[in-house]
Amino acid sequence: MPKRIRSIVLFGLGAFVACTMGDLSCKVHANEKSTNGREPVNVIWHPDPPYALNENEIPTGFEIDLWRMIAENRKIPYRITRANTFGELLEAIGSGRADVAMGGILINENRSKRFKFTFPTATSEFKIYELKQEESTALRLLQVTTSKEVLLIFVGVALIACFFAVPVWLLERNRLNLIHEKKRHQLILILQKTLLLSTDHTQKSKTRIISIVSLFARVLLTAYFASYILKTASNAQKSSDQEVIVSLDNATLKGKTFASLPDSIQESILKAKGIKQISCELMPECIQQLESGLADAILADNQSMQTALQQMPSAPNIKPTSKTLTTLFIAYGMSKNFLDDPRSSAINDAIARSYYDGTYTKLSQTWLRQ
């Protein structure tokens, strides 16, 4: 090959390699820029303990702490702002003003049409909660012992004792050790001995048999008393079991007023069922409405309710009055505009990996298993 042609070929190959390497360098540089992000990710949150809350004016909670770990490990810069209301949070992520939203956002089909969810960050349970005015044990015991049935049982014991004490006295009143006692005192003594289930006041066979029969009669009455107490306890348990709500379609809910967060899944469910409700922005506010009597019940996820009760100065006696109505899945919300950003897949991947690298277990022990 002539020297001139060889030079041209070598020059062409060099130019091609240079262009190719330059193109690859540009792509790598572009990917690095998009991964590291020249523009920080816009994160928005709304208080919903234990997922997101203010602690000494610093955003924290399960989802926020998880986000910080992900952002640190993946080197994702971000700006974090707080939404004034839960509805504002949903609007910001749905319109694309924010890239990622967090704060106990429950996954459902309607929300999936407005924005995308990441891999679930937590699970919880839907239950109905009501304020329980439990009576003291002493008061309940007093109510049982003063009931009509129990009073009749005590009257029966007294009548049985008198019924058997009188013939015993008639047969035993002429004993030497009783001869100096007045008739009234004799009768009281024998009545007292009969009530104490004693037979040492009898000396004749007839009176001893009468005392034994008296004892047997009162044993039967005592057995009836015990069966009444057990029946009362069983009926109370059955009544308590019947009050447990197993479905939101239960007709008893029609007369209740629920406290619920605006724009929440709880609100939409209750609205669809035609159940009366009043608004409250945060769970503690909902609990206060329950305490004040403005609301009869709250439809809430178990973790949010338990955390809110634990954080209140004096936790009210609020108990679930339903079984688990449904299992809930909580996740970060992602704007559809943000899905083209490579960091969105990196975030989703990091959430999934947190289940295996110990991050999820560590955070859940702090926030979800209090």
SULPECOR-V954283 format. One record per residue. D_FIRST is the distance of its C-alpha to the first C-alpha in Angstrom with 1 decimal. Layout:
D_FIRST  D_FIRST
//
This chain:
0.0  3.8  6.4  8.4  6.8  6.4  10.0  11.2  10.5  12.1  14.8  15.6  16.0  18.2  20.2  20.8  22.0  24.1  25.8  26.4  27.9  29.9  31.2  32.3  33.9  35.8  37.0  38.1  39.8  41.5  42.7  44.1  45.9  47.3  48.3  49.9  51.2  51.3  54.5  57.1  58.4  61.8  64.3  67.8  70.7  74.4  77.0  77.6  78.5  77.2  73.8  74.0  76.7  77.6  78.4  79.7  77.8  74.5  72.9  72.8  73.5  71.6  69.0  68.5  68.1  65.6  63.7  63.6  62.2  59.5  58.6  58.5  56.4  53.9  54.0  55.3  57.1  60.1  63.1  66.3  69.3  72.6  73.8  77.4  78.0  76.4  76.0  74.1  71.7  71.1  70.7  68.2  65.9  66.4  65.6  62.5  64.2  63.7  60.8  62.8  66.5  68.7  72.3  73.4  71.8  72.8  70.3  71.6  70.2  71.3  69.7  66.4  66.3  66.4  64.0  62.2  63.5  61.7  62.3  66.1  67.2  70.8  73.4  77.1  80.0  82.1  85.8  88.9  90.8  94.4  96.8  99.1  102.7  103.5  107.2  108.1  109.1  112.6  113.0  111.7  114.1  117.0  116.2  116.3  119.5  121.3  120.3  123.0  122.2  122.3  125.6  127.1  126.1  127.9  130.9  130.8  130.8  133.8  135.7  135.1  136.3  139.5  140.1  140.1  141.6  144.9  146.0  145.1  147.3  150.2  150.1  149.5  151.6  154.7  152.9  154.7  151.7  151.5  155.3  155.5  152.5  153.0  151.9  149.2  147.8  148.0  146.0  143.3  143.0  142.5  140.1  138.1  138.0  137.0  134.1  132.8  132.8  135.4  138.2  140.1  142.6  143.8  146.4  147.4  145.4  145.6  144.2  141.5  140.4  140.5  138.2  135.7  135.6  135.1  132.2  130.6  131.0  129.2  126.4  125.8  125.9  123.4  121.1  121.3  120.5  117.4  116.2  116.7  114.5  111.8  112.0  111.8  108.7  107.1  107.8  106.3  103.1  103.0  103.5  100.7  98.4  99.3  98.4  94.8  92.7  90.0  88.6  88.4  90.1  93.3  96.2  97.6  94.7  96.0  98.7  96.4  94.7  91.2  89.6  85.9  82.9  81.9  78.6  78.7  78.4  82.0  83.1  81.4  82.8  86.3  86.0  84.9  88.0  90.3  91.4  92.8  90.8  90.8  87.8  86.9  83.7  83.6  84.9  87.6  88.9  89.1  91.0  93.4  94.1  94.9  97.3  99.0  99.6  97.5  95.3  96.3  92.9  89.2  86.3  83.8  81.1  82.5  80.3  81.0  84.7  85.1  83.1  85.2  88.4  87.4  86.6  90.0  92.7  95.2  93.5  95.6  96.5  93.8  93.1  91.0  93.2  90.6  88.3  84.5  84.0  80.2  77.3  75.3  71.7  70.8  67.3  65.4  65.0  61.6  61.1  59.0  57.0  56.1  54.7  51.3  51.2  49.4  52.4  54.7  53.1  53.0  56.7  57.5  55.5  57.3  60.7  59.9  58.7  61.8  63.8  61.8  61.3  65.0  64.9  66.9  69.5  70.0  70.6  72.7  75.0  75.6  76.0  76.6  78.9  81.5
//
